[in-house]
Amino acid sequence: MTVPASLHTLNLGFVALTDCAALVVAHKLGLDRELGLQFCLQRQPSWSAVRDKLSSGQLDAAHALYGLVYGMQLGLGSPQCDMAILMTLNQNGQGISLAPHLAQQYRQGVSLREISQQLGRPLVLAHTFPTGTHAMWLYYWLAAQGIHPLRDARCVVIPPAQMSDAMQAGVLDGFCAGQPWHALAQQRGVARLVTDSAVIWPNHPEKVLASRRELAQQQPYVAGRLVQALLLACHWLDQPENHMQAAAWLAADDCLAMPVELILQQWESADASPLRFCADGLVNYPYLSDGLWFLQQYRRWGMWQGEAEQDVVAAVNQTALYQQAARACGLPLPPNSMRHSVLMDGAHWPALADAAPSVGAIRYFTH
């Protein structure tokens, strides 16, 4: 296809997961072209590839793990790079699966500690990126049940598309990742979902639209049009009558390369909290409190001991750019850049002013 000279081409990365849908839909519906852009979608084999190509400039922006952006910003495990979160792409839609025999025990009320004792070794559990969302969900889930994720378990990094094969090979006891990889593992009989990520943090932030900060600073018009296209796609995705078409696009060989039925099975599962893409913009706002939560978790697990958290988050989360784009799309804005949540262990985020400093102190681990 010849790209008209009037269109601004953007190289956008994504990993093969159901929640990359907004990028795919925006391109398929032609929302990018309507806004003077041309999306060149590039599937990436892993989150480390997304990180490296964002850093090098090979990708202009990407579907990315929330925590990947903050890892890059802080220079955790890679060279420091000033980053931007332009919007949140979705909430919920992740989970933790265990090998079938372990899942059966867990569902019958056997504790994770007892399961580990029966195995005679620490549980071996995978997530997808060291500073990513799946690592933080897994760590929080373990800690809430009295398992220190860095001392009482062995947590390893595996690209999401390799989780099922790793379970098949018997090298893992379980994993935390996004859909449709839990559905595939269950179809193959190598794992069963034991918790939905929304149990850990209801309506948690998951994937974001990430870019180097220079895009937002030096090309705010382009960045704003990019956000508008994806906001319109997210709103379209929240309409149930569009799920079949979206799943068909996602099923293509150059995207998820997976049957439509398998994608829809977990997307619309009654056993899981809904995968939310818009909710009239409540999903998409780059809340400052969400960024602060990840910094708190990095501090909790000894990954970062920096200062000025508020300044870091204010620089990364592009609230002003988002607000302008949302208004252009006719989407309402939330009343505040901080939102309140209650996590699985009863902890409030942000913490209530009159709350005890260590909610659930017996199980609240620090590094």
Secondary structure, 3 states (H helix, E strand, C coil): CCCCCCCEEEEEEEECCHHHHHHHHHHHCCHHHHCCEEEEEEEECCHHHHHHHHHHCCCCEEEEEHHHHHHHHHCCCCCCCCEEEEEECCECCEEEEECHHHHHHHHCCCCHHHHHHHHCCCEEEEECCCCCHHHHHHHHHHHHCCCCCCCCEEEEECCHHHHHHHHHCCCCCEEEEECCHHHHHHHCCCCEEEEEHHHHCCCCECEEEEEEHHHHHHCHHHHHHHHHHHHHHHHHHCCHHHHHHHHHHHCCCCCCCCCHHHHHHHHCCCCCCCCECCCCCCCCCCCHHHHHHHHHHHHHCCCCCCCCHHHHHHHHECHHHHHHHHHHHCCCCCCCCCCCEECCCCCEECCCCCCCCCCCHHHCCCC
